[in-house]
Amino acid sequence: MITATGNRRTRETARQSRLSQDIAQTQIQVSTGKRLQRASDDPIASARVAALRTTQANVVVWGGNINVARTLTAQADGVLKSASDLLGRAKVLALSASNGTLAAADRAAISLELSAIADELDLLGATDSNLGEPLFATESARLMRFDSDALFAPVPARAALFDIGGQSAAQHVRDAASAIGAGNSTTIATSLTALDGAINQMATAQAQIGINASRLERLAEVHAERGITIAAERSSLEDTDLTAAIAKLNAQTITLEAAQAAFARINRRTLFDILG
C-alpha cells in the first residue's frame, strides 16, 4: 500500500512537472509571438518555414536587383535620347553639306560642329552609372538575375548601341566632318548612310531598353505580391495565435492549480490514514 501510494505521488509529481513545462512553453509563445521555438515543436511546419525563409531572402535580393536595374534603364534611356538627338543633328548637318553648294567657310563651320558632336557621343558612350561603373559595358552586357527564371541584361553593351559596322558612331560623325571639310561628296554620301544606320540602331536599342523597363515593372509587382503571400504563409505557420494561446494558458494554469491543490489535500493524510 505504501509502495503504491509512493508510485502515485511520483507519477503525479511528474505530471505536474510536465504541466509546468507546458505552461512555460505557452508563456514563451505568447511573449515572443512565435509558436515555433524549435524544430521539434512542429517538424513539418519548421521545415516549411525554413524553405519560406530562404525564398524570402532570395526575393529580397532579387528585389534589390530590380531596383538597381530600373535605375540603370532609366539612366540609359536618357543617355540614348541625348545620343539620338546628336545623331539627328549630325544627319541634318551632313545633308545640308551634301549638295556641294556651300562655301568653304560654311563647310568648315559644319565640320567643326560635327567634331564637337562626335566628342559628345564618345562621352555619352563612356557614361558611368549611379553605381560608379560603366553604364554600357565595354564587353558583354551585364546580366542580372531578377527571379529563378528571369536572367537578362537590363542595358545593352556599348558596342550594341554606339558601334556601326565595327566602327563607333562618333567615328562615323568624324568621318562626315572630314568629308565635308574636304568637300568630298562621295564620302559624305557614305557617311550619311552610316549615320542612318546609327540612328536606326539607337532607336532599336531605346525600344529594347523600354521593353526591359516594362518587364522590370511587372517583375517588381510580382515580387511584391509574392512577398505578401510568403509572409502570410510563414506567419500562419510560426506566429502565435494569441487568442487561442491565452485561452490555452488559462486552461493549463487552472489544471495545474487544481492538480496541486488535490495533491496537497491527499498528502495531508497521516500514515495511519493510509494504513487504515
C-alpha positions as CSV (number, residue, x, y, z in Angstrom):
1,M,0.0,0.0,0.0
2,I,2.8,2.4,0.9
3,T,4.7,1.5,-2.3
4,A,1.6,2.1,-4.5
5,T,1.0,5.4,-2.8
6,G,4.6,6.4,-3.4
7,N,4.3,5.5,-7.1
8,R,1.2,7.6,-7.4
9,R,2.9,10.5,-5.9
10,T,5.9,10.1,-8.2
11,R,3.6,9.9,-11.3
12,E,1.6,12.9,-10.1
13,T,4.7,14.9,-9.5
14,A,6.0,14.1,-13.0
15,R,2.6,15.1,-14.4
16,Q,2.6,18.4,-12.7
17,S,6.2,19.0,-13.8
18,R,5.1,18.4,-17.4
19,L,2.1,20.8,-16.9
20,S,4.6,23.4,-15.6
21,Q,6.8,22.9,-18.6
22,D,3.8,23.2,-21.0
23,I,2.7,26.4,-19.2
24,A,6.2,27.8,-19.6
25,Q,6.3,26.9,-23.3
26,T,2.9,28.6,-23.8
27,Q,4.0,31.7,-22.0
28,I,7.1,31.9,-24.2
29,Q,4.8,31.6,-27.3
30,V,2.6,34.4,-26.0
31,S,5.5,36.7,-25.0
32,T,7.6,36.2,-28.2
33,G,4.6,36.0,-30.6
34,K,6.2,32.8,-32.1
35,R,4.6,29.4,-31.9
36,L,7.7,27.6,-33.2
37,Q,10.6,28.0,-30.8
38,R,12.5,24.9,-32.0
39,A,12.1,22.5,-34.9
40,S,10.8,19.8,-32.6
41,D,7.7,21.9,-31.8
42,D,6.4,21.1,-35.3
43,P,8.9,19.4,-37.6
44,I,6.8,19.7,-40.8
45,A,5.9,23.4,-40.2
46,S,9.5,24.1,-39.2
47,A,10.8,22.6,-42.5
48,R,8.3,24.7,-44.4
49,V,9.2,27.9,-42.6
50,A,12.9,27.3,-43.3
51,A,12.1,26.9,-47.0
52,L,10.0,30.1,-46.9
53,R,12.8,32.0,-45.1
54,T,15.2,31.1,-47.9
55,T,12.7,32.1,-50.5
56,Q,12.1,35.4,-48.7
57,A,15.9,36.1,-48.7
58,N,16.0,35.4,-52.5
59,V,13.1,37.7,-53.1
60,V,14.8,40.5,-51.1
61,V,18.0,40.1,-53.3
62,W,16.0,39.9,-56.5
63,G,14.0,42.9,-55.5
64,G,17.2,44.8,-54.9
65,N,18.4,43.8,-58.3
66,I,15.2,45.0,-59.9
67,N,15.5,48.4,-58.2
68,V,19.1,48.7,-59.5
69,A,18.1,47.7,-63.0
70,R,15.2,50.1,-63.1
71,T,17.6,52.9,-62.2
72,L,20.0,51.7,-64.9
73,T,17.3,51.5,-67.6
74,A,16.0,55.0,-66.7
75,Q,19.6,56.4,-66.9
76,A,20.3,54.6,-70.2
77,D,17.1,55.8,-71.8
78,G,18.1,59.4,-71.0
79,V,21.6,58.9,-72.4
80,L,20.3,57.3,-75.6
81,K,17.8,60.1,-76.1
82,S,20.7,62.6,-76.0
83,A,22.7,60.4,-78.3
84,S,19.8,60.1,-80.7
85,D,19.3,63.9,-80.7
86,L,23.0,64.4,-81.5
87,L,22.9,61.8,-84.4
88,G,19.8,63.5,-85.7
89,R,21.6,66.9,-85.7
90,A,24.7,65.3,-87.3
91,K,22.5,64.0,-90.2
92,V,20.9,67.4,-90.7
93,L,24.3,69.0,-90.9
94,A,25.6,66.3,-93.3
95,L,22.5,66.7,-95.5
96,S,23.0,70.4,-95.7
97,A,26.5,69.9,-96.9
98,S,25.8,67.2,-99.4
99,N,24.5,69.4,-102.2
100,G,28.0,70.7,-102.8
101,T,27.0,74.4,-103.0
102,L,28.3,75.5,-99.6
103,A,31.2,77.8,-99.3
104,A,34.4,76.6,-97.7
105,A,33.8,78.7,-94.6
106,D,30.4,77.1,-94.2
107,R,31.8,73.6,-94.7
108,A,34.4,74.4,-92.1
109,A,31.8,75.5,-89.6
110,I,29.7,72.4,-90.1
111,S,32.8,70.2,-89.8
112,L,33.7,71.9,-86.6
113,E,30.2,71.3,-85.1
114,L,30.2,67.6,-86.3
115,S,33.6,67.1,-84.5
116,A,32.0,68.5,-81.3
117,I,29.1,66.1,-81.7
118,A,31.5,63.2,-82.1
119,D,33.2,64.2,-78.8
120,E,29.8,64.3,-77.1
121,L,28.9,60.9,-78.4
122,D,32.1,59.5,-77.0
123,L,31.4,61.0,-73.6
124,L,27.8,59.6,-73.7
125,G,29.1,56.1,-74.5
126,A,31.5,56.3,-71.6
127,T,28.8,57.4,-69.1
128,D,29.2,55.9,-65.6
129,S,26.1,54.5,-63.9
130,N,25.0,55.6,-60.4
131,L,26.9,52.5,-59.2
132,G,30.1,54.1,-60.3
133,E,30.6,51.5,-63.1
134,P,30.3,52.0,-66.9
135,L,26.6,52.2,-67.7
136,F,27.3,50.5,-71.0
137,A,29.6,47.5,-70.6
138,T,32.7,47.6,-72.8
139,E,32.4,43.9,-73.5
140,S,29.4,41.6,-72.8
141,A,26.3,43.2,-71.3
142,R,26.0,42.8,-67.6
143,L,23.5,40.0,-66.8
144,M,21.4,40.3,-63.6
145,R,19.1,37.8,-62.0
146,F,15.6,39.0,-61.1
147,D,13.9,35.7,-60.4
148,S,14.6,32.0,-60.6
149,D,13.6,32.2,-64.2
150,A,14.5,35.8,-65.1
151,L,18.1,36.5,-66.1
152,F,18.8,39.2,-68.5
153,A,20.9,42.4,-69.2
154,P,18.8,45.5,-68.5
155,V,21.1,47.6,-70.5
156,P,22.9,46.5,-73.7
157,A,26.7,46.6,-74.1
158,R,28.3,49.8,-75.5
159,A,29.1,48.2,-78.9
160,A,25.4,47.3,-79.5
161,L,24.5,50.9,-79.1
162,F,27.3,53.1,-80.3
163,D,29.1,50.9,-82.9
164,I,28.0,50.6,-86.5
165,G,29.7,48.1,-88.8
166,G,32.6,47.7,-86.4
167,Q,33.2,51.4,-86.0
168,S,31.9,53.8,-83.4
169,A,29.1,56.2,-84.3
170,A,31.4,59.0,-83.1
171,Q,34.0,58.0,-85.7
172,H,31.4,57.9,-88.4
173,V,30.5,61.5,-87.5
174,R,34.2,62.5,-87.6
175,D,34.4,60.9,-91.0
176,A,31.5,63.0,-92.1
177,A,33.2,66.1,-90.7
178,S,36.4,65.3,-92.6
179,A,34.5,64.6,-95.8
180,I,32.5,67.8,-95.5
181,G,35.6,69.8,-94.7
182,A,37.3,68.4,-97.8
183,G,34.1,68.8,-100.0
184,N,34.2,65.1,-100.9
185,S,30.6,64.3,-101.9
186,T,31.2,60.6,-102.3
187,T,32.5,60.2,-98.7
188,I,29.7,62.5,-97.5
189,A,27.1,60.1,-99.0
190,T,28.8,57.1,-97.3
191,S,28.7,59.0,-94.0
192,L,25.0,59.7,-94.4
193,T,24.4,56.0,-94.9
194,A,26.4,55.3,-91.7
195,L,24.5,57.9,-89.8
196,D,21.2,56.5,-90.9
197,G,22.4,53.1,-89.6
198,A,23.5,54.6,-86.3
199,I,20.1,56.4,-85.8
200,N,18.2,53.2,-86.6
201,Q,20.3,51.2,-84.3
202,M,19.9,53.7,-81.5
203,A,16.1,53.7,-81.9
204,T,16.1,49.9,-81.7
205,A,18.2,50.0,-78.6
206,Q,15.9,52.5,-77.0
207,A,12.9,50.3,-77.7
208,Q,14.7,47.3,-76.2
209,I,15.5,49.3,-73.0
210,G,11.9,50.4,-72.9
211,I,10.8,46.7,-73.1
212,N,13.3,45.8,-70.3
213,A,12.0,48.6,-68.1
214,S,8.4,47.4,-68.6
215,R,9.5,43.9,-67.8
216,L,11.2,45.1,-64.6
217,E,8.0,46.9,-63.6
218,R,6.0,43.7,-64.0
219,L,8.6,41.7,-62.1
220,A,8.5,44.3,-59.2
221,E,4.7,43.8,-59.0
222,V,5.0,40.0,-59.0
223,H,7.7,40.1,-56.3
224,A,5.6,42.5,-54.1
225,E,2.6,40.2,-54.3
226,R,4.8,37.1,-53.8
227,G,6.4,38.7,-50.8
228,I,3.0,39.3,-49.2
229,T,1.9,35.7,-49.9
230,I,5.0,34.2,-48.5
231,A,4.9,36.4,-45.4
232,A,1.3,35.4,-44.8
233,E,2.0,31.7,-45.1
234,R,5.1,32.0,-42.8
235,S,3.1,33.9,-40.2
236,S,0.3,31.3,-40.3
237,L,2.9,28.6,-39.6
238,E,5.2,30.1,-37.0
239,D,3.3,33.0,-35.4
240,T,1.3,32.5,-32.2
241,D,-2.5,32.7,-32.3
242,L,-2.7,34.9,-29.2
243,T,-6.4,34.3,-28.6
244,A,-6.0,30.6,-28.7
245,A,-2.7,30.6,-26.8
246,I,-4.0,32.8,-23.9
247,A,-7.1,30.5,-23.6
248,K,-4.8,27.5,-23.6
249,L,-2.5,29.2,-21.0
250,N,-5.5,29.9,-18.7
251,A,-6.7,26.3,-19.0
252,Q,-3.3,24.9,-18.3
253,T,-2.9,27.1,-15.3
254,I,-6.3,26.1,-13.9
255,T,-5.4,22.4,-14.5
256,L,-2.1,22.7,-12.7
257,E,-3.6,24.7,-9.8
258,A,-6.3,22.1,-9.4
259,A,-3.8,19.2,-9.5
260,Q,-1.6,20.9,-6.9
261,A,-4.5,21.6,-4.6
262,A,-5.7,18.0,-4.9
263,F,-2.1,16.7,-4.4
264,A,-1.8,18.9,-1.3
265,R,-5.0,17.6,0.2
266,I,-4.1,14.0,-0.4
267,N,-0.7,14.4,1.2
268,R,-2.1,15.9,4.4
269,R,-3.4,12.4,5.2
270,T,-1.4,10.7,8.0
271,L,0.4,7.4,7.9
272,F,-2.4,5.8,9.9
273,D,-4.9,7.1,7.4
274,I,-3.0,5.3,4.7
275,L,-2.5,2.1,6.7
276,G,-6.2,2.1,7.6
